[in-house]
Amino acid sequence: MCFSATASFIAGTALSVLGVATLRATRRKAEIPFAAIPLLFGLQQIVEGTLWLSFSFDAPQLNVAMTYLFSIFSHVLWPMFVPFSIGLLEAVPSRRKMIWGFQGVGLLVGLYLLYMIVKFPVTSAAAANIVYVSPHFYKLPVMLLYLAATCVSCFFSSHTTIRIFGALALLLFLLAYGFFAVALFSVWCFFAAVLSVIIYVHFRSGRAALAGSLGGGDMTQRHLI
């Protein structure tokens, strides 16, 4: 979270707990990657909380390590991981092919940003928010490809909750860019972390529906007997 170390650790802990609950609601191995997103968001918030501490205690080595680790999450992991995770959930072949196309886009932009992170120094500064200095991301083609992989790919899912997740993630990105441009990634990743609740609802509602159908089947069977 962009506001303080305390807020980041609280959010990170809450999201980690939510992430564990979401993972426990899965029924198939293919569901695990998408269900892991809240937990990954939680870890990302804890990384940023540690980064806040590096400013408070003047720990330059810790600052560099946490800055790069956060950048790996925000720049590299998400464009690769989001389309991969929703592709595994997709049962409609035509939709799955489209999502795998976005997976290719995510791999390209993620690897490009990884190369730029390794080649050019990434720094962070604390003001009202944490500002990550990574100008290579703000090139329009890179930003558009990033959004295509992380947000637009969700629009092709046959699951309503995943489409809602993608639409809100895109909307919140635009809001963060409009009002917090210099701290875009810190603010947007916090907004995206809030969306983890949608992922939890996705799996809990699916589990409840399954339980309801099994319960109805048991009642029918008892009636027939």
N, C-alpha and C positions, 0 to 999 in steps of 0.2 A: 504494500500500500504506500502511497506517495506522501503521507502526511507526517508520520513519526515512527520511531522504532516500536513503541508500545502498540500502536495501531496495527503495524505490520505483523507483529508476533501474535496478537489476538486473532487477527484475520487468518493468519497461517495455521494456527492451532484449530480454529473453528472449521476451516476448509479441510484440514487433514482428517478431522473426526467425520465430517460429512463425506469425505472421500472413502474412508473405510466403510461407512454405512452403505455407500453407493456400490462399492465392490461386492459387499455381502449380498446385495440385491440381485446380482447377476445370476444367470442360469446356464450360460454357455461360455466357453472359452473365447469365442469371437466377440463377446460383449465386454471383455475385460479392458481392452485399450480405451474405448470411449468412456467406460465407467471410471477409469483411472484419472481422467482429466481433473476432477475436483482435487484429488490428492496431489497431483502435479502442480496445480495452482497454489495449493497450500504450501508446498515446498518452495515455490517461487517467492511467495510472500515472506517466508522465513528468511530466505536469502536476502531479500531487500531489507528486512529488519536488521539483519547482521550488518548490512552495508551502512545503514544509519548509525549503528554503533561504531563503525570504523571512523566515521567523521567525529563522533563525540569523544572518542578516546585516542584520536590522532594515530591510527594504525594503518599506515600506507600500504603495507603488504596485504593486509586483510581487505583493504579497500579495492586493490587491484583484483584480487581473487574473486571477491563477490561481484564486482562490476562485470567481469568476464563471464562468471557463472550466470548472472542474471541475463546477460546478452545472449548467451547460448540458449537459455529458455525462450526469451522473447523473439529473437531473430531466427534461430535455427530450428528449434524443436517444433514450435507450433505450426509453421507452414507444412512441415513434413508429416506431423503426427495427426492433425485434425482430419484431413481427407483419408488417411490410412484407417483411422479408427471408425469413421462413419461408413467407409467402403466395406469393412468387414460385417457391418450390420445389415447391409442392403441385400434384399432377396430378389429384387426385380432386375433382371439382367441388363436391360437398357439403361436403367438408372445407375447400376453398378459400373458400367463401362464409362459413363460420363464422370463419375466420381473418381475412377482410376485415372482419367485424364487430368483431373485437378491434382491428383497425387503426383503425377509427373511434373506439373507446374510447381508444386510445393517442394519437390526434391531439387529442382533447378534453382529456385529462389533461395532455399535454405542453404544449399551448398555454396551459392554465390556469396551470401551474407557471411557464412562461415569463413570463406576465403578472405573477405574484406576485414572481418574481425581479427583474423590471424595476421594479415598483412599490415593493417593500420591500427595504431593504438586506439582503444576505446577507453574513455575516461568518464567519470561521473562527478557531479558537484551537487552539494546540498544547499537549497534555498528554502522557499516555502514547500517545494517538491524536490525530488531527486531528478536531476537532469542528466541524461545519458548523451554523450557527444558521439554520435554515430551518423555523420552526414551521408554516408553511402546509402542508408535506407531511404532517405527523403527524395531520392531520384524518382520521378513519377512512374516510370515503367516498373521499378522494383516494388514500389508501394502498391501499385495496382495488381501485380502478380501475387504479392503477399496476401492482399485482401481476397483475391480470387481463391487462393488455396484455403485460407482460414475461415472465410465467411460464405462466399458464393457457392463453394462446393456443397455446403449444407442444404442449399435450395433444391438440390436434385435428389435429396433423400425422400423416401416414401413415408418416413416417420414425421408426423406433425411437430413433435417436440424438437426434433433436430432442425427442422426448417425455422422454427421460432428462435432457437438458439443462434443460428446463423444470421437471421435478420436483426436480432437485438445486438449481437456482437458488432455487426456492421454499423448500426445506428450509433452505438456507444463509441465506436472508433471515430466516427465523424464528429460527434460531440466533443470527444477528448481532443481531437485535432483542432477543432474550432475554438475551444476555450483554453486549452492547456498545451499548445503546440510545442513549446520548448520541453515540456515534460510528458510528451505524448505516451511513451511506452509505459512509464510508471503509472500514469493515471488510467490508461486503457486496460492495462493488465489487471488493475484493481476492479474496473467495471466488468471485465470478462470473468474475473473470479466470482463475482456476484452471480453470474449466469450459471455457475455450477449447480445452483439449486434446481435449474431446469433439468439438468442431467440426472440429478437424484430423482426428481419427479418422473422422468422418463422410465427409469427402471422400477421405481416403486409402483407406478400405475400399471406397468406391464406385469409385475409380480402379482398385484392384487387381482388383475383381470384373469390371470392363470389360476389363481386360487379360487376365484369365483366360478370359473368354468369347471374346475375339478370338483368343487363342492356341489354344483348343479348335477354333475354326472353321478356323484355318489348318491344324491337324493333320488335321481331317476332309477338308479340301479336298485336302491332299497325299495322303491315303489314297485318295480317290476317283480322283485322277489316276493 
